[in-house]
Amino acid sequence: MTDPVVPGRTGDAPLLSIGAPLPGTAVPTERADAARNRQLLLDAAQQLVREHGVDSLTMDALAKRAGVGKGTVFRRFGNRTGLMLALLDHSERKFQEAFMFGPPPLGPGAPPAERLVAFGRARLLDIDVEGELYRAAEMGPADERYGGLPYNLLKTHVSMLLREAATPGDIPLLADSLLAALSATLVLHQVRALGYTRDQIGDHWEGLVRRVAGPVAPVE
């Protein structure tokens, strides 16, 4: 079975949008140079968050990191909330690109259980460094979160890997259960309140995958 098809994606075409257009995200009529500049700003914003935490991401700090005027950042994103939404969309798209089209074990080419392990560990890394963004995205109404495109793309991918692994049981329910273990709200609580490390949570994720989807092939 192949990975989920993204409508309209051929060659280097962009991924399908993960929802309604967000401030700072590309639109079909955006000039190539404007899209490139937006990408550079968001890459710089992601680096700031990964190095210093989400509180460090201000319009001033991003302008300084990217070497542009503060007005450029405000014109692109409107305000800090718009910047945060654009960064979350940026992170989600990069994650999608990695698990749908990137190299194994996260991308195609590895056994399904091994890909599931890599999927969880990659998601935990994103939550570890950008957790507040992901946690905020989970705070909306349940029908919006679980009925929306971002969550259902992840669920479709996990379901596909479970089927490839010939996992018994109700696949959609199993996919929901596995994804619940990667909830940013839960993971941040486990790290901050319960004292677990990301590696411990990742090892637990791997244990879940082994029990549900079978043994994972050892990495050479």
MOKA-V186983 format. One record per residue. N is the residue number from 0. RES is the residue in three letters. SS is DSSP state (helix for helix, strand for strand, loop for the rest). PHI is phi in degrees with one decimal (* if undefined). PSI is psi as a letter, one per 40 degrees, with the letter a starting at -180 (NA if undefined). Layout:
BEGIN
n & res & ss & phi & psi
N & RES & SS & PHI & PSI
N & RES & SS & PHI & PSI
END
This chain:
BEGIN
n & res & ss & phi & psi
0 & MET & loop & * & i
1 & THR & loop & -92.0 & i
2 & ASP & loop & -67.8 & i
3 & PRO & loop & -54.1 & h
4 & VAL & loop & -79.1 & h
5 & VAL & loop & -99.7 & h
6 & PRO & loop & -54.2 & h
7 & GLY & loop & 81.2 & e
8 & ARG & loop & -96.0 & h
9 & THR & loop & -134.4 & h
10 & GLY & loop & 59.0 & b
11 & ASP & loop & -97.9 & e
12 & ALA & loop & -63.3 & i
13 & PRO & loop & -71.0 & i
14 & LEU & loop & -65.4 & i
15 & LEU & loop & -59.0 & h
16 & SER & loop & -57.8 & i
17 & ILE & loop & -92.1 & e
18 & GLY & loop & 160.7 & a
19 & ALA & loop & -60.5 & i
20 & PRO & loop & -55.2 & h
21 & LEU & loop & -104.5 & i
22 & PRO & loop & -56.4 & h
23 & GLY & loop & 88.7 & e
24 & THR & loop & -94.4 & i
25 & ALA & loop & -70.4 & i
26 & VAL & loop & -122.2 & i
27 & PRO & loop & -56.8 & d
28 & THR & loop & -92.1 & e
29 & GLU & loop & -66.6 & h
30 & ARG & loop & -63.5 & i
31 & ALA & helix & -61.2 & d
32 & ASP & helix & -68.7 & d
33 & ALA & helix & -67.1 & d
34 & ALA & helix & -64.7 & d
35 & ARG & helix & -65.2 & d
36 & ASN & helix & -65.2 & d
37 & ARG & helix & -62.5 & d
38 & GLN & helix & -61.3 & d
39 & LEU & helix & -63.9 & d
40 & LEU & helix & -64.1 & d
41 & LEU & helix & -71.3 & d
42 & ASP & helix & -62.5 & d
43 & ALA & helix & -65.2 & d
44 & ALA & helix & -64.2 & d
45 & GLN & helix & -64.6 & d
46 & GLN & helix & -62.8 & d
47 & LEU & helix & -59.4 & d
48 & VAL & helix & -64.0 & d
49 & ARG & helix & -69.4 & d
50 & GLU & helix & -87.2 & d
51 & HIS & helix & -130.2 & e
52 & GLY & loop & 91.5 & i
53 & VAL & helix & -66.2 & d
54 & ASP & helix & -66.2 & d
55 & SER & helix & -77.8 & e
56 & LEU & loop & -84.8 & g
57 & THR & loop & -118.0 & i
58 & MET & helix & -62.9 & d
59 & ASP & helix & -63.1 & d
60 & ALA & helix & -63.6 & d
61 & LEU & helix & -66.9 & d
62 & ALA & helix & -59.8 & d
63 & LYS & helix & -66.1 & d
64 & ARG & helix & -64.0 & d
65 & ALA & helix & -84.0 & e
66 & GLY & loop & 71.8 & f
67 & VAL & loop & -126.6 & i
68 & GLY & loop & -73.5 & i
69 & LYS & helix & -60.4 & d
70 & GLY & helix & -60.9 & d
71 & THR & helix & -62.3 & d
72 & VAL & helix & -66.4 & d
73 & PHE & helix & -65.6 & d
74 & ARG & helix & -65.3 & d
75 & ARG & helix & -74.6 & d
76 & PHE & helix & -113.9 & e
77 & GLY & loop & 86.1 & d
78 & ASN & loop & -159.7 & a
79 & ARG & helix & -65.8 & d
80 & THR & helix & -62.4 & d
81 & GLY & helix & -61.5 & d
82 & LEU & helix & -64.1 & d
83 & MET & helix & -62.7 & d
84 & LEU & helix & -64.1 & d
85 & ALA & helix & -65.3 & d
86 & LEU & helix & -67.5 & d
87 & LEU & helix & -62.4 & d
88 & ASP & helix & -61.7 & d
89 & HIS & helix & -60.7 & d
90 & SER & helix & -64.7 & d
91 & GLU & helix & -63.2 & d
92 & ARG & helix & -64.5 & d
93 & LYS & helix & -65.1 & d
94 & PHE & helix & -65.7 & d
95 & GLN & helix & -57.9 & d
96 & GLU & helix & -57.2 & d
97 & ALA & helix & -68.0 & d
98 & PHE & helix & -82.6 & e
99 & MET & helix & -94.7 & d
100 & PHE & helix & -133.3 & e
101 & GLY & loop & -82.7 & a
102 & PRO & loop & -74.7 & i
103 & PRO & loop & -70.7 & i
104 & PRO & loop & -84.8 & e
105 & LEU & loop & -70.7 & d
106 & GLY & loop & -90.2 & a
107 & PRO & loop & -59.1 & i
108 & GLY & loop & 119.1 & e
109 & ALA & loop & -106.4 & i
110 & PRO & loop & -57.9 & i
111 & PRO & helix & -58.5 & d
112 & ALA & helix & -66.5 & d
113 & GLU & helix & -66.0 & d
114 & ARG & helix & -66.6 & d
115 & LEU & helix & -63.2 & d
116 & VAL & helix & -61.0 & d
117 & ALA & helix & -64.0 & d
118 & PHE & helix & -58.9 & d
119 & GLY & helix & -65.5 & d
120 & ARG & helix & -66.4 & d
121 & ALA & helix & -66.5 & d
122 & ARG & helix & -65.5 & d
123 & LEU & helix & -63.7 & d
124 & LEU & helix & -63.6 & d
125 & ASP & helix & -60.3 & d
126 & ILE & helix & -66.8 & d
127 & ASP & helix & -60.4 & d
128 & VAL & helix & -103.1 & e
129 & GLU & helix & -133.0 & f
130 & GLY & helix & -59.6 & d
131 & GLU & helix & -65.0 & d
132 & LEU & helix & -64.3 & d
133 & TYR & helix & -69.2 & d
134 & ARG & helix & -63.1 & d
135 & ALA & helix & -61.9 & d
136 & ALA & helix & -68.0 & d
137 & GLU & loop & -89.0 & e
138 & MET & loop & -83.7 & e
139 & GLY & loop & -75.9 & a
140 & PRO & loop & -57.6 & i
141 & ALA & helix & -60.8 & d
142 & ASP & helix & -67.2 & d
143 & GLU & helix & -73.8 & d
144 & ARG & helix & -68.2 & d
145 & TYR & helix & -84.0 & e
146 & GLY & helix & -99.2 & e
147 & GLY & loop & -84.0 & i
148 & LEU & helix & -63.8 & d
149 & PRO & helix & -56.8 & d
150 & TYR & helix & -64.8 & d
151 & ASN & helix & -72.4 & d
152 & LEU & helix & -67.1 & d
153 & LEU & helix & -62.7 & d
154 & LYS & helix & -64.7 & d
155 & THR & helix & -62.8 & d
156 & HIS & helix & -65.3 & d
157 & VAL & helix & -62.9 & d
158 & SER & helix & -61.3 & d
159 & MET & helix & -60.1 & d
160 & LEU & helix & -67.5 & d
161 & LEU & helix & -62.5 & d
162 & ARG & helix & -66.4 & d
163 & GLU & helix & -61.7 & d
164 & ALA & loop & -83.2 & e
165 & ALA & loop & 56.2 & f
166 & THR & loop & -74.3 & h
167 & PRO & loop & -77.2 & i
168 & GLY & loop & 104.8 & a
169 & ASP & loop & -80.7 & h
170 & ILE & helix & -61.4 & d
171 & PRO & helix & -60.6 & d
172 & LEU & helix & -67.3 & d
173 & LEU & helix & -63.5 & d
174 & ALA & helix & -62.9 & d
175 & ASP & helix & -59.8 & d
176 & SER & helix & -64.6 & d
177 & LEU & helix & -66.2 & d
178 & LEU & helix & -65.5 & d
179 & ALA & helix & -61.5 & d
180 & ALA & loop & -69.4 & e
181 & LEU & loop & -105.7 & e
182 & SER & loop & -61.6 & h
183 & ALA & helix & -60.5 & d
184 & THR & helix & -60.2 & d
185 & LEU & helix & -68.6 & d
186 & VAL & helix & -63.2 & d
187 & LEU & helix & -64.0 & d
188 & HIS & helix & -65.4 & d
189 & GLN & helix & -62.6 & d
190 & VAL & helix & -77.2 & d
191 & ARG & helix & -83.3 & d
192 & ALA & loop & -97.3 & d
193 & LEU & loop & -99.4 & e
194 & GLY & loop & 83.6 & e
195 & TYR & loop & -77.1 & i
196 & THR & loop & -92.9 & i
197 & ARG & helix & -62.6 & d
198 & ASP & helix & -64.2 & d
199 & GLN & helix & -63.6 & d
200 & ILE & helix & -67.1 & d
201 & GLY & helix & -64.8 & d
202 & ASP & helix & -64.4 & d
203 & HIS & helix & -64.2 & d
204 & TRP & helix & -58.4 & d
205 & GLU & helix & -61.9 & d
206 & GLY & helix & -61.8 & d
207 & LEU & helix & -60.5 & d
208 & VAL & helix & -62.4 & d
209 & ARG & helix & -60.9 & d
210 & ARG & helix & -71.7 & d
211 & VAL & helix & -87.0 & d
212 & ALA & helix & -112.0 & e
213 & GLY & loop & 100.7 & i
214 & PRO & loop & -65.0 & i
215 & VAL & loop & -97.9 & h
216 & ALA & loop & -63.8 & h
217 & PRO & loop & -65.0 & i
218 & VAL & loop & -80.9 & h
219 & GLU & loop & -69.7 & NA
END
